[in-house]
Amino acid sequence: MTKIAVVAVCKAKTGKEDALEEALGKLVSPSRKDDGCISYDLHRNLDDHSVFIFYERWESKDLLDQHLAQPHLTAFGEKAGELLDGPFDVKILEILS
């Protein structure tokens, strides 16, 4: 089975940086408990504090897809529009080494 890495980048709307950080932070603990999660880390850009980056590693694409359907992710999706300045830029990568 092919292990997967995900790099997901998003930007907060002006004035929503702290609210987005809080909302994204609430995804970390439950996501780390999802089946197939190897690592799930949230980062903030040092040069632009409105930019947040998830770096995730998953046992497989199927388990990543199951994660994306979990209630903690769908609940975030319902309020994301008021916090995000555009959609996530998501790259799904095959882990080679």
DSSP file (Angstrom, degrees, kcal/mol; ACC not computed):
  #  RESIDUE AA STRUCTURE BP1 BP2  ACC     N-H-->O    O-->H-N    N-H-->O    O-->H-N    TCO  KAPPA ALPHA  PHI   PSI    X-CA   Y-CA   Z-CA
    1    1 A M              0   0    0      0, 0.0     2,-0.5     0, 0.0    59,-0.0   0.000 360.0 360.0 360.0 138.2    0.0    0.0    0.0
    2    2 A T        -     0   0    0      1,-0.0    59,-0.3    92,-0.0     2,-0.2  -0.668 360.0-135.6 -84.6 124.9    1.3    3.5   -0.9
    3    3 A K        -     0   0    0     -2,-0.5    92,-2.4    92,-0.3     2,-0.4  -0.543  22.6-147.8 -77.7 147.9    1.8    5.9    1.9
    4    4 A I  E     -AB  58  94A   0     54,-2.5    54,-3.4    90,-0.2     2,-0.4  -0.904  12.2-161.6-122.5 142.0    0.6    9.4    1.3
    5    5 A A  E     -AB  57  93A   0     88,-2.8    88,-3.5    -2,-0.4     2,-0.4  -0.927  10.5-158.0-116.1 149.5    1.7   12.9    2.4
    6    6 A V  E     -AB  56  92A   0     50,-2.5    50,-2.5    -2,-0.4     2,-0.5  -0.993  10.4-170.4-128.7 133.4   -0.5   16.0    2.2
    7    7 A V  E     +AB  55  91A   0     84,-2.4    84,-2.5    -2,-0.4     2,-0.5  -0.983  14.5 179.9-119.0 116.1    0.5   19.6    2.1
    8    8 A A  E     -AB  54  90A   0     46,-2.2    46,-2.9    -2,-0.5     2,-0.4  -0.973   4.4-170.6-123.7 120.8   -2.6   21.9    2.6
    9    9 A V  E     +AB  53  89A   0     80,-2.5    80,-2.9    -2,-0.5     2,-0.3  -0.906   9.1 169.5-115.3 135.4   -2.1   25.6    2.6
   10   10 A C  E     -A   52   0A   0     42,-2.6    42,-2.7    -2,-0.4     2,-0.4  -0.956  21.2-142.5-141.1 162.1   -4.8   28.2    3.5
   11   11 A K  E     -A   51   0A   0     -2,-0.3    74,-3.5    75,-0.3    40,-0.2  -0.984  18.6-128.4-128.3 135.5   -5.0   31.9    4.1
   12   12 A A  B     -D   84   0B   0     38,-3.0    72,-0.3    -2,-0.4     5,-0.1  -0.504  28.2-108.1 -78.5 147.6   -7.1   33.7    6.7
   13   13 A K    >   -     0   0    0     70,-2.8     3,-2.6    -2,-0.2     4,-0.2  -0.412  56.6 -78.0 -63.6 152.5   -9.4   36.6    5.8
   14   14 A T  T 3  S+     0   0    0      1,-0.3    -1,-0.1     2,-0.2    36,-0.0  -0.337 122.2  14.2 -56.7 128.9   -8.0   39.8    7.1
   15   15 A G  T 3  S+     0   0    0     -3,-0.1    -1,-0.3    -2,-0.1     4,-0.2   0.347 109.9  86.1  86.2  -5.5   -8.9   40.1   10.8
   16   16 A K    <>  +     0   0    0     -3,-2.6     4,-2.7    67,-0.1     5,-0.2   0.228  51.7 107.6-108.7  11.8   -9.7   36.3   11.0
   17   17 A E  H  > S+     0   0    0      1,-0.2     4,-2.4    -4,-0.2     5,-0.2   0.922  82.5  42.8 -59.4 -47.7   -6.2   35.1   11.7
   18   18 A D  H  > S+     0   0    0      2,-0.2     4,-2.3     1,-0.2    -1,-0.2   0.901 114.7  50.3 -67.2 -40.4   -6.7   34.2   15.3
   19   19 A A  H  > S+     0   0    0      2,-0.2     4,-2.4     1,-0.2    -1,-0.2   0.896 112.2  47.7 -64.9 -39.9  -10.1   32.6   14.7
   20   20 A L  H  X S+     0   0    0     -4,-2.7     4,-3.0     2,-0.2     5,-0.3   0.920 109.7  52.8 -67.8 -42.1   -8.7   30.5   11.9
   21   21 A E  H  X S+     0   0    0     -4,-2.4     4,-2.4    -5,-0.2    -2,-0.2   0.921 111.6  46.9 -57.5 -43.3   -5.8   29.4   14.0
   22   22 A E  H  X S+     0   0    0     -4,-2.3     4,-1.5     2,-0.2    -2,-0.2   0.935 113.7  47.1 -64.4 -46.3   -8.2   28.3   16.7
   23   23 A A  H  < S+     0   0    0     -4,-2.4     4,-0.3     1,-0.2    -2,-0.2   0.910 115.1  45.5 -64.0 -42.7  -10.5   26.4   14.3
   24   24 A L  H >X S+     0   0    0     -4,-3.0     3,-1.6     1,-0.2     4,-0.6   0.899 108.3  57.5 -67.1 -39.8   -7.6   24.7   12.6
   25   25 A G  H >X S+     0   0    0     -4,-2.4     3,-0.9    -5,-0.3     4,-0.6   0.828  98.5  60.8 -59.3 -32.4   -6.0   23.8   15.9
   26   26 A K  H 3< S+     0   0    0     -4,-1.5    -1,-0.3     1,-0.2    -2,-0.2   0.631  98.3  59.4 -71.4 -12.7   -9.1   22.0   16.9
   27   27 A L  H <> S+     0   0    0     -3,-1.6     4,-1.9    -4,-0.3    -1,-0.2   0.711  89.9  73.3 -84.0 -21.3   -8.7   19.6   14.0
   28   28 A V  H <X S+     0   0    0     -3,-0.9     4,-2.3    -4,-0.6     5,-0.2   0.954  94.1  44.5 -64.7 -56.6   -5.3   18.4   15.1
   29   29 A S  H  X S+     0   0    0     -4,-0.6     4,-0.8     1,-0.2    -1,-0.2   0.932 117.8  42.0 -60.2 -50.8   -6.1   16.1   18.0
   30   30 A P  H >> S+     0   0    0      0, 0.0     3,-0.6     0, 0.0     4,-0.5   0.875 113.9  53.6 -65.9 -32.8   -9.1   14.3   16.5
   31   31 A S  H >< S+     0   0    0     -4,-1.9     3,-1.2     1,-0.2    -2,-0.2   0.883 102.4  57.2 -67.7 -36.6   -7.3   13.9   13.2
   32   32 A R  H 3< S+     0   0    0     -4,-2.3    -1,-0.2     1,-0.3    -3,-0.1   0.738 106.0  52.4 -64.5 -21.0   -4.3   12.3   14.8
   33   33 A K  H << S+     0   0    0     -4,-0.8    -1,-0.3    -3,-0.6    -2,-0.2   0.561  85.0 110.9 -89.5 -10.8   -6.7    9.7   16.1
   34   34 A D  S X< S-     0   0    0     -3,-1.2     3,-1.9    -4,-0.5    33,-0.1  -0.347  84.6 -90.6 -66.3 145.0   -8.2    8.9   12.7
   35   35 A D  T 3  S+     0   0    0      1,-0.2    32,-0.2    23,-0.0    -1,-0.1  -0.296 111.0  17.6 -55.1 132.3   -7.4    5.5   11.3
   36   36 A G  T 3  S+     0   0    0      1,-0.3    23,-2.3    -3,-0.1     2,-0.5   0.370  83.5 142.5  89.3  -4.1   -4.2    5.6    9.2
   37   37 A C  E <   +C   58   0A   0     -3,-1.9    -1,-0.3    21,-0.2    21,-0.2  -0.588  18.9 170.7 -74.8 123.2   -2.8    8.9   10.5
   38   38 A I  E    S-     0   0A   0     19,-2.9     2,-0.3    -2,-0.5    20,-0.2   0.817  72.3 -11.9 -93.4 -45.2    1.0    8.7   10.8
   39   39 A S  E     -C   57   0A   0     18,-1.6    18,-2.7    -8,-0.0    -1,-0.4  -0.984  53.7-174.4-155.2 152.4    1.4   12.5   11.5
   40   40 A Y  E     +C   56   0A   0     -2,-0.3     2,-0.4    16,-0.2    16,-0.2  -0.812  18.6 171.9-152.6 102.0   -0.8   15.6   11.3
   41   41 A D  E     -C   55   0A   0     14,-2.5    14,-2.5    -2,-0.3     2,-0.4  -0.939  21.7-148.5-126.5 138.5    0.9   18.9   12.0
   42   42 A L  E     -C   54   0A   0     -2,-0.4     2,-0.3    12,-0.2    12,-0.2  -0.860  20.3-177.7-104.2 136.2   -0.3   22.5   11.7
   43   43 A H  E     -C   53   0A   0     10,-2.6    10,-2.5    -2,-0.4     2,-0.4  -0.901  17.2-145.5-130.4 157.6    2.2   25.3   10.9
   44   44 A R  E     -C   52   0A   0     -2,-0.3     2,-0.3     8,-0.2     8,-0.2  -0.986  29.3-112.1-123.7 137.8    2.0   29.0   10.5
   45   45 A N        -     0   0    0      6,-2.5     6,-0.2     3,-0.5     3,-0.1  -0.501  18.2-148.8 -67.6 127.4    4.1   31.0    8.0
   46   46 A L  S    S+     0   0    0     -2,-0.3     3,-0.2     1,-0.2    -1,-0.1   0.816  96.9  45.4 -67.1 -31.1    6.7   33.1    9.7
   47   47 A D  S    S+     0   0    0      1,-0.3     2,-0.3     2,-0.0    -1,-0.2   0.711 124.8  28.6 -87.2 -21.3    6.6   35.8    7.0
   48   48 A D    >   -     0   0    0      3,-0.1     3,-2.2    -3,-0.1    -3,-0.5  -0.830  65.1-165.6-143.1  98.3    2.9   36.0    6.7
   49   49 A H  T 3  S+     0   0    0     -2,-0.3    -3,-0.1     1,-0.3    -1,-0.1   0.479  85.6  67.7 -69.4  -1.5    0.9   35.1    9.8
   50   50 A S  T 3  S+     0   0    0    -39,-0.1   -38,-3.0   -38,-0.1     2,-0.5   0.501  85.5  85.9 -91.3  -4.4   -2.3   34.8    7.8
   51   51 A V  E <   -A   11   0A   0     -3,-2.2    -6,-2.5   -40,-0.2     2,-0.3  -0.855  57.1-175.3-104.6 128.0   -1.0   31.7    6.1
   52   52 A F  E     -AC  10  44A   0    -42,-2.7   -42,-2.6    -2,-0.5     2,-0.4  -0.922   4.6-163.4-121.7 146.3   -1.4   28.2    7.7
   53   53 A I  E     -AC   9  43A   0    -10,-2.5   -10,-2.6    -2,-0.3     2,-0.5  -0.993   6.8-156.7-134.9 127.5    0.0   24.9    6.4
   54   54 A F  E     -AC   8  42A   0    -46,-2.9   -46,-2.2    -2,-0.4     2,-0.5  -0.870   5.9-167.9 -95.7 135.6   -0.9   21.4    7.4
   55   55 A Y  E     +AC   7  41A   0    -14,-2.5   -14,-2.5    -2,-0.5     2,-0.3  -0.989  19.2 173.2-120.4 120.5    1.6   18.7    6.8
   56   56 A E  E     -AC   6  40A   0    -50,-2.5   -50,-2.5    -2,-0.5     2,-0.4  -0.901  22.9-158.6-128.9 151.7    0.1   15.2    7.1
   57   57 A R  E     -AC   5  39A   0    -18,-2.7   -19,-2.9    -2,-0.3   -18,-1.6  -1.000  15.8-174.7-131.6 134.8    1.2   11.6    6.5
   58   58 A W  E     -AC   4  37A   0    -54,-3.4   -54,-2.5    -2,-0.4   -21,-0.2  -0.929  34.4-127.1-131.0 149.9   -1.3    8.8    6.0
   59   59 A E  S    S-     0   0    0    -23,-2.3     2,-0.3    -2,-0.3   -22,-0.1   0.793  91.0 -10.8 -64.7 -29.8   -1.0    5.0    5.6
   60   60 A S     >  -     0   0    0    -24,-0.2     4,-1.7   -57,-0.1    -1,-0.2  -0.984  64.4-107.5-163.0 164.6   -3.0    5.1    2.3
   61   61 A K  H  > S+     0   0    0    -59,-0.3     4,-2.7    -2,-0.3     5,-0.2   0.870 118.0  57.2 -65.1 -38.1   -5.2    7.3    0.1
   62   62 A D  H  > S+     0   0    0      1,-0.2     4,-1.9     2,-0.2    -1,-0.2   0.908 107.7  46.3 -61.1 -41.9   -8.2    5.4    1.1
   63   63 A L  H  > S+     0   0    0      2,-0.2     4,-2.1     1,-0.2    -1,-0.2   0.844 110.6  53.5 -71.4 -32.6   -7.6    6.2    4.8
   64   64 A L  H  X S+     0   0    0     -4,-1.7     4,-2.2     2,-0.2    -2,-0.2   0.933 108.0  50.7 -62.2 -45.3   -7.0    9.8    3.9
   65   65 A D  H  X S+     0   0    0     -4,-2.7     4,-0.8     1,-0.2    -2,-0.2   0.887 108.8  51.2 -60.9 -39.3  -10.4    9.8    2.1
   66   66 A Q  H >< S+     0   0    0     -4,-1.9     3,-0.8     1,-0.2     4,-0.3   0.907 108.4  52.8 -62.9 -41.1  -12.0    8.4    5.2
   67   67 A H  H >< S+     0   0    0     -4,-2.1     3,-1.8     1,-0.2     6,-0.3   0.912 103.4  56.6 -58.6 -44.4  -10.4   11.1    7.3
   68   68 A L  H 3< S+     0   0    0     -4,-2.2    -1,-0.2     1,-0.3    -2,-0.2   0.711 105.6  52.2 -64.6 -19.6  -11.8   13.8    5.0
   69   69 A A  T << S+     0   0    0     -3,-0.8    -1,-0.3    -4,-0.8    -2,-0.2   0.432  83.7 117.8 -94.2  -0.6  -15.3   12.5    5.7
   70   70 A Q  S X> S-     0   0    0     -3,-1.8     4,-2.3    -4,-0.3     3,-0.9  -0.316  76.2-115.6 -68.6 150.3  -15.0   12.6    9.5
   71   71 A P  H 3> S+     0   0    0      0, 0.0     4,-2.5     0, 0.0     5,-0.2   0.822 113.0  58.6 -57.2 -34.5  -17.4   14.9   11.4
   72   72 A H  H 3> S+     0   0    0      1,-0.2     4,-1.2     2,-0.2     5,-0.1   0.853 111.0  42.7 -67.1 -30.9  -14.6   17.1   12.7
   73   73 A L  H <> S+     0   0    0     -3,-0.9     4,-2.2    -6,-0.3    -1,-0.2   0.894 114.5  48.5 -79.1 -41.2  -13.6   17.9    9.1
   74   74 A T  H  X S+     0   0    0     -4,-2.3     4,-1.3     1,-0.2    -2,-0.2   0.875 110.0  53.0 -67.5 -35.1  -17.1   18.4    7.7
   75   75 A A  H  X S+     0   0    0     -4,-2.5     4,-0.8    -5,-0.2     3,-0.3   0.907 109.3  49.0 -64.7 -41.1  -18.0   20.7   10.7
   76   76 A F  H >X S+     0   0    0     -4,-1.2     4,-1.2    -5,-0.2     3,-1.1   0.921 106.2  57.7 -61.9 -42.8  -14.9   22.8    9.9
   77   77 A G  H 3< S+     0   0    0     -4,-2.2     4,-0.5     1,-0.3    -1,-0.2   0.812  99.1  59.7 -58.1 -31.7  -16.0   22.9    6.2
   78   78 A E  H 3< S+     0   0    0     -4,-1.3    -1,-0.3    -3,-0.3    -2,-0.2   0.803 116.9  30.4 -68.9 -29.2  -19.3   24.4    7.2
   79   79 A K  H XX S+     0   0    0     -3,-1.1     3,-1.1    -4,-0.8     4,-0.5   0.430  92.9  96.3-108.0  -0.6  -17.7   27.5    8.8
   80   80 A A  H >X S+     0   0    0     -4,-1.2     4,-3.0     1,-0.2     3,-1.5   0.845  73.4  66.1 -60.1 -36.0  -14.6   27.7    6.6
   81   81 A G  H 34 S+     0   0    0     -4,-0.5    -1,-0.2     1,-0.3     5,-0.1   0.796  99.4  50.6 -59.7 -30.8  -16.1   30.3    4.3
   82   82 A E  H <4 S+     0   0    0     -3,-1.1    -1,-0.3     1,-0.1    -2,-0.2   0.638 120.9  34.6 -81.2 -12.8  -16.2   32.9    7.0
   83   83 A L  H << S+     0   0    0     -3,-1.5   -70,-2.8    -4,-0.5     2,-0.3   0.735 102.2  77.9-109.4 -32.2  -12.6   32.4    8.0
   84   84 A L  B  <  -D   12   0B   0     -4,-3.0     2,-1.0   -72,-0.3   -72,-0.3  -0.616  61.8-146.5 -93.8 141.1  -10.7   31.5    4.7
   85   85 A D  S    S-     0   0    0    -74,-3.5   -73,-0.1    -2,-0.3    -1,-0.1  -0.620  82.6 -30.6 -95.7  69.4   -9.5   33.9    2.0
   86   86 A G  S    S-     0   0    0     -2,-1.0   -75,-0.3    -5,-0.1    -1,-0.1  -0.375  96.0 -46.9 105.1 173.1  -10.1   31.4   -0.7
   87   87 A P        -     0   0    0      0, 0.0   -76,-0.1     0, 0.0     2,-0.1  -0.257  64.3 -89.3 -75.1 163.0   -9.9   27.6   -0.8
   88   88 A F        -     0   0    0    -78,-0.1     2,-0.7     1,-0.1   -78,-0.2  -0.429  31.1-134.2 -62.7 144.1   -7.2   25.4    0.5
   89   89 A D  E     -B    9   0A   0    -80,-2.9   -80,-2.5    -2,-0.1     2,-0.5  -0.932  34.2-171.2 -99.0 108.5   -4.3   24.7   -1.9
   90   90 A V  E     -B    8   0A   0     -2,-0.7     2,-0.5   -82,-0.2   -82,-0.2  -0.887  17.2-173.7-113.9 130.7   -3.9   20.9   -1.4
   91   91 A K  E     -B    7   0A   0    -84,-2.5   -84,-2.4    -2,-0.5     2,-0.5  -0.990   9.2-158.9-119.3 126.3   -1.2   18.7   -2.8
   92   92 A I  E     -B    6   0A   0     -2,-0.5     2,-0.4   -86,-0.2   -86,-0.2  -0.935  19.1-170.3-107.0 124.1   -1.4   14.9   -2.3
   93   93 A L  E     -B    5   0A   0    -88,-3.5   -88,-2.8    -2,-0.5     2,-0.5  -0.874  25.4-126.9-121.5 143.0    2.0   13.3   -2.6
   94   94 A E  E     -B    4   0A   0     -2,-0.4     2,-0.6   -90,-0.2   -90,-0.2  -0.774  32.3-127.2 -81.9 128.4    3.2    9.7   -2.8
   95   95 A I        +     0   0    0    -92,-2.4   -92,-0.3    -2,-0.5   -38,-0.0  -0.682  33.2 172.8 -80.1 120.9    5.9    9.1   -0.1
   96   96 A L              0   0    0     -2,-0.6    -1,-0.2   -94,-0.1    -2,-0.0   0.729 360.0 360.0-100.8 -28.0    9.0    7.7   -1.8
   97   97 A S              0   0    0      0, 0.0    -2,-0.1     0, 0.0     0, 0.0   0.340 360.0 360.0-150.5 360.0   11.5    7.8    1.1
